[in-house]
Amino acid sequence: MKIQQSYSYPAGIDAVDALITDKAFRSEACEQQGSLDYDVSVESDGDGHVVTIKRTMPAQMPEFVKKITGDTVKVVQTENWGPADSSGNRAADVKVEIVGQPAQMKGTATLTGGLEATEFTVDGDVKVSLPIIGRKIEPEVAKAIKAALDADVAYGTTKL
């Protein structure tokens, strides 16, 4: 199932990049979203960064999904942010995995814009590899990913 989310930050790309690659901010965002536990790492990779977030979240899914996942889900999110291009824009390969479940999202994230505003876009493909019911669960996983993105951006906007 394809997902595409776009957001506007009221700050330039450099400020947004500094925010989303800041370990303290990403840790605070985990707390804001109600993570039961989490581990955030941010490592430099040349002129880019690798952000890895491991967290346990309450399973806010319909009961038919909770029968598979249980009351909590462990999520590993990895963002490989590359260096700025000639226009200052940045892009990342993004992967979100539900640990112990055949569910994941693979996609890209981009930061585009100028000095005063930045568009943040995530394009991804959610896949749940379960016979018969996988396609019924994919919209629920996509909804959870979108909710997490909404919360991260809303909180990030307050920090800029």
C-alpha positions in Angstrom: 0.0 0.0 0.0 1.5 3.3 -1.1 1.6 6.2 1.3 2.6 9.8 0.6 2.6 12.5 3.3 3.7 16.1 2.8 4.3 18.7 5.5 5.6 22.3 5.7 8.0 23.4 8.3 8.3 27.2 9.0 12.1 27.2 8.8 14.9 26.6 6.3 16.2 23.2 5.3 19.4 23.5 7.4 17.4 24.2 10.5 15.0 21.3 9.8 17.8 19.0 9.0 19.6 19.9 12.2 16.3 19.2 14.1 15.5 15.8 12.6 19.1 14.6 13.1 19.3 15.7 16.7 19.3 12.8 19.1 17.7 14.8 21.9 14.8 16.0 19.7 14.1 12.5 18.4 14.2 11.1 22.0 11.7 13.8 23.1 9.5 13.0 20.1 9.4 9.3 21.3 8.3 10.5 24.7 5.7 12.8 23.2 4.2 9.9 21.2 3.9 7.7 24.3 6.7 5.3 23.6 7.0 2.7 26.4 10.7 2.5 25.9 13.1 3.7 23.1 16.6 4.0 22.0 17.7 6.7 19.5 21.1 6.8 17.7 22.3 9.5 15.3 25.6 8.8 13.5 27.4 11.0 11.0 27.9 9.4 7.6 30.1 11.7 5.6 27.9 14.8 5.0 24.8 12.9 5.9 23.4 11.1 9.0 21.9 7.7 9.9 19.1 8.1 12.4 17.9 4.8 14.0 15.0 4.8 16.4 14.0 1.6 18.2 10.8 1.9 20.3 8.0 0.0 21.9 4.6 1.5 21.4 1.1 0.6 22.6 -0.6 -1.2 19.7 -3.2 1.3 18.7 -4.8 -1.0 16.2 -8.2 -2.8 15.8 -8.7 -5.9 17.8 -8.2 -8.2 14.8 -4.7 -6.8 14.4 -3.9 -6.9 18.2 -4.6 -10.6 18.1 -1.5 -10.9 15.9 0.7 -8.2 17.4 -0.3 -8.2 21.0 -0.8 -5.1 23.1 2.5 -3.6 22.1 4.6 -3.3 19.0 8.4 -2.9 18.7 9.3 -0.6 15.8 12.7 0.0 14.2 12.9 3.1 12.1 16.1 3.8 10.0 16.7 7.0 8.0 19.8 7.3 5.9 20.1 11.0 5.2 22.4 11.9 2.4 24.4 15.2 1.9 22.7 18.3 0.6 22.4 18.5 -3.2 23.5 21.6 -5.2 20.2 23.3 -4.2 20.5 22.4 -0.6 17.8 19.8 -0.6 18.2 16.5 1.2 16.9 13.0 0.8 16.9 9.8 2.8 16.1 6.2 2.4 13.6 5.2 5.1 12.7 1.8 6.5 10.2 1.1 9.3 10.0 -2.4 10.5 7.6 -4.0 13.0 9.9 -6.4 14.9 8.7 -10.0 15.0 6.0 -9.3 12.4 6.0 -9.5 8.6 5.2 -5.8 8.3 7.4 -2.9 7.1 7.5 0.3 5.1 10.3 1.2 2.7 10.5 4.5 1.1 12.1 7.9 0.8 12.0 11.2 2.7 12.9 14.6 1.2 13.5 18.1 2.5 13.1 20.8 -0.2 12.6 24.5 0.0 14.5 27.6 0.9 15.6 29.7 3.7 12.2 30.3 5.3 10.1 27.2 4.7 10.8 23.5 4.1 8.6 20.9 2.5 9.1 17.5 4.2 7.7 14.6 2.1 7.6 10.9 2.8 6.8 8.4 0.0 6.6 4.8 1.0 5.2 1.4 0.4 3.7 -0.5 3.3 3.8 -4.3 3.0 2.4 -6.9 5.3 3.4 -10.4 4.2 0.6 -12.5 5.6 -1.5 -14.7 3.3 -5.1 -13.6 2.9 -5.2 -10.9 5.7 -2.0 -9.0 4.9 -3.9 -6.5 2.6 -6.5 -5.9 5.3 -3.8 -5.0 7.8 -1.7 -2.8 5.5 -4.1 0.2 5.9 -3.9 0.0 9.7 -0.1 0.0 9.6 -0.1 2.9 7.1 -2.5 4.8 9.4 -0.1 4.2 12.4 2.9 5.5 10.4 1.0 8.6 9.2 -0.1 9.3 12.8 3.6 9.0 14.0 4.7 11.4 11.2 1.9 13.9 12.0 3.0 13.9 15.7 6.7 14.2 14.9 6.1 17.2 12.6 3.7 18.9 14.9 6.2 18.6 17.8 9.1 19.6 15.6 7.3 22.7 14.5 7.1 23.8 18.1 10.9 23.4 18.4 11.8 25.6 15.4 
